[in-house]
Amino acid sequence: MKYIDRTIDLLLSEWRETAKRKPILLRGARQVGKTSSVRHLSESFEEYVEVNFELDIDVCRVFETVRDPQEICRQISLLKNSVIEPGRTLLFLDEIQACPDAIEALRFFYEKMPELHVIAAGSLLEFALRDLPSFGVGRIRSIFMYPLTFNEFLHAQGEDILASAINEASKEKPLPDAVHKKTLGLLSVFTAIGGMPESVATYCETKRITACHAVLDDILVSLYGDFSKYHTRMDVSRIRSVFASVIRQTGGKFVFAHASEGANSAQVRECLSLLTLAGLVFPVTHTSAQGLPLAAETNQKFQKYLIFDTGIYLRFLRTDLATVVGPTSVDVMNRGALAELLAGLELVKAFEPSYPAELYYWQREKRGAQAEVDYVAQKGEDIVAIEVKSGVKGSMRSLDVFMGEHPHAKGMRTSAENFGQVGNVDIVPIYALGQIWRNGNATR
């Protein structure tokens, strides 16, 4: 299957050229493309050595008894019959969560052998890190990976010119109507198939939406299989119930009583914590947003949760993906919960990859005057309130309330509309949300 270029490729290439580099720890959910990205990077090296700790048990035993990185490399070379030479070799330690000693040894590569290129990655890695008192803070560089962004999907489709046009568009210079309509069509395809690399690659090769059904269903099955590996006494069926409840409650405040029959709030909260560690859900926490940082004014009792991929979301609900796209289908932007999920995931993927993304929302619970803004985010020194609208119409009452109570904040509405402005609120198409957040000012 052809490799799909990722934004992280540039980051890894820059790291490769750094004189004194830290080992990289790639973190993220299963099957988001960590291994593929490293193998793609390896093409720029003379030598490449890949260790899979779930298969290479003998290599794991090396880390159990040896701490000196030069001796570690010598023994790996003998076991793998491969050359490990600083400056020429990329050493990839995959599924490193299966060998905690290897995680702890990463810092020694930075201290004693920084000229060697070392990358580690793994599924369910966060569970192993949680159980380690320290894994080399300041000596290891973490990079968080997620499913593909819409921008990456466009490039995978060969739509490089369109991707550049979106990046250059603004409220003063929106896209031509025909181009905007074309982009919404591509966005509906992306929303249907999601950003999992295998799903995107399958669509790129076949151009058939329904060909992604089996791919996404297989990923779901593998995710269920992982629940038993979460290093907890929590019943697997309870984790599955909470996972299902996150999907069904998308777009609203998470209600614990609806999560799992017979489970108390502490058990549900533990399941949510496990799913978050696995990278399968992202919490969206209430903040009063009176100042920065937003995290300083949160209320953990009020949270929403987002499943990590729209394609997984739709297939869990047994949606025929073909109904999400096409001129006679249900317009994807008319599905409020799905539009909110899509916007939230594009924001998650747009944050700096060196730190896990944190999402917030705002609500006012006042009798007769309730209001809720879907997302509140920090961009530089600005607080930006983002209201997601399905379709191209809708009032902004909640956003107006927020702006009235937070006069220094900036407002944004994201929807199926073209770039524009209403009063002091910028209008940004959902398809441009991630790119604007990643590359420029949140409001421009």
HELIX and SHEET records of a PDB file:
HELIX    1   1 ILE A    8  GLU A   17  1                                  10    
HELIX    2   2 LYS A   34  SER A   42  1                                   9    
HELIX    3   3 ILE A   57  THR A   65  1                                   9    
HELIX    4   4 PRO A   69  LYS A   80  1                                  12    
HELIX    5   5 ILE A   96  ALA A   98  5                                   3    
HELIX    6   6 PRO A  100  LYS A  112  1                                  13    
HELIX    7   7 LEU A  125  ARG A  130  1                                   6    
HELIX    8   8 PHE A  150  ALA A  156  1                                   7    
HELIX    9   9 ASP A  160  GLU A  168  1                                   9    
HELIX   10  10 ASP A  177  ILE A  193  1                                  17    
HELIX   11  11 PRO A  197  THR A  206  1                                  10    
HELIX   12  12 ILE A  209  ALA A  211  5                                   3    
HELIX   13  13 CYS A  212  ASP A  226  1                                  15    
HELIX   14  14 PHE A  227  LYS A  229  5                                   3    
HELIX   15  15 VAL A  236  ARG A  248  1                                  13    
HELIX   16  16 PHE A  256  HIS A  258  5                                   3    
HELIX   17  17 SER A  265  LEU A  277  1                                  13    
HELIX   18  18 LEU A  294  GLU A  297  5                                   4    
HELIX   19  19 THR A  310  PHE A  316  1                                   7    
HELIX   20  20 LEU A  321  VAL A  324  5                                   4    
HELIX   21  21 VAL A  332  ASN A  334  5                                   3    
HELIX   22  22 GLY A  336  ALA A  350  1                                  15    
HELIX   23  23 ARG A  397  GLU A  405  1                                   9    
HELIX   24  24 ILE A  430  ASN A  439  1                                  10    
SHEET    1   A 5 GLU A  47  ASN A  52  0                                        
SHEET    2   A 5 THR A  89  ASP A  94  1                                        
SHEET    3   A 5 HIS A 117  ALA A 121  1                                        
SHEET    4   A 5 ILE A  24  ARG A  27  1                                        
SHEET    5   A 5 ARG A 141  PHE A 144  1                                        
SHEET    1   B 8 THR A 298  ILE A 307  0                                        
SHEET    2   B 8 VAL A 281  THR A 287 -1                                        
SHEET    3   B 8 LEU A 359  ARG A 364  1                                        
SHEET    4   B 8 ALA A 371  LYS A 379 -1                                        
SHEET    5   B 8 ASP A 382  VAL A 388 -1                                        
SHEET    6   B 8 LYS A 410  SER A 415  1                                        
SHEET    7   B 8 VAL A 425  PRO A 429  1                                        
SHEET    8   B 8 GLY A 420  VAL A 422 -1                                        
END                                                                             
